[in-house]
Amino acid sequence: MKPEIDFASATWRALVEIVESRIDELRRKNDGDLSIERTSHLRGGIAELKQLLAIAKKSPATATDEDQFPLRQ
């Protein structure tokens, strides 16, 4: 069974703040003169943190009608 996460909780909001701060820190480091390997490592870390934050966007509890039933053009 999948664990349930309350994306409206103070704990989740605190985690989001911490993760967003870490993403900013990694981006600033990535702006420096770094090797290809170090740049790849930092980008991978940023990508993983973004995936963690995306959990809330994938949750049915946080999805809007537009997310579930996008308008067709």
MODELLER restraints for C-alpha pairs under 7 A, 6 or more apart:
rsr = mdl.restraints
at = mdl.atoms
rsr.add(forms.Gaussian(group=physical.xy_distance, feature=features.Distance(at['CA:7:A'], at['CA:56:A']), mean=6.32, stdev=0.5))
rsr.add(forms.Gaussian(group=physical.xy_distance, feature=features.Distance(at['CA:16:A'], at['CA:53:A']), mean=6.77, stdev=0.5))
rsr.add(forms.Gaussian(group=physical.xy_distance, feature=features.Distance(at['CA:19:A'], at['CA:49:A']), mean=6.55, stdev=0.5))
rsr.add(forms.Gaussian(group=physical.xy_distance, feature=features.Distance(at['CA:23:A'], at['CA:46:A']), mean=5.67, stdev=0.5))
rsr.add(forms.Gaussian(group=physical.xy_distance, feature=features.Distance(at['CA:23:A'], at['CA:49:A']), mean=6.97, stdev=0.5))
rsr.add(forms.Gaussian(group=physical.xy_distance, feature=features.Distance(at['CA:26:A'], at['CA:42:A']), mean=6.20, stdev=0.5))
rsr.add(forms.Gaussian(group=physical.xy_distance, feature=features.Distance(at['CA:26:A'], at['CA:46:A']), mean=6.78, stdev=0.5))
rsr.add(forms.Gaussian(group=physical.xy_distance, feature=features.Distance(at['CA:30:A'], at['CA:39:A']), mean=5.98, stdev=0.5))
rsr.add(forms.Gaussian(group=physical.xy_distance, feature=features.Distance(at['CA:30:A'], at['CA:42:A']), mean=6.42, stdev=0.5))
rsr.add(forms.Gaussian(group=physical.xy_distance, feature=features.Distance(at['CA:56:A'], at['CA:62:A']), mean=6.63, stdev=0.5))
rsr.add(forms.Gaussian(group=physical.xy_distance, feature=features.Distance(at['CA:57:A'], at['CA:63:A']), mean=6.71, stdev=0.5))
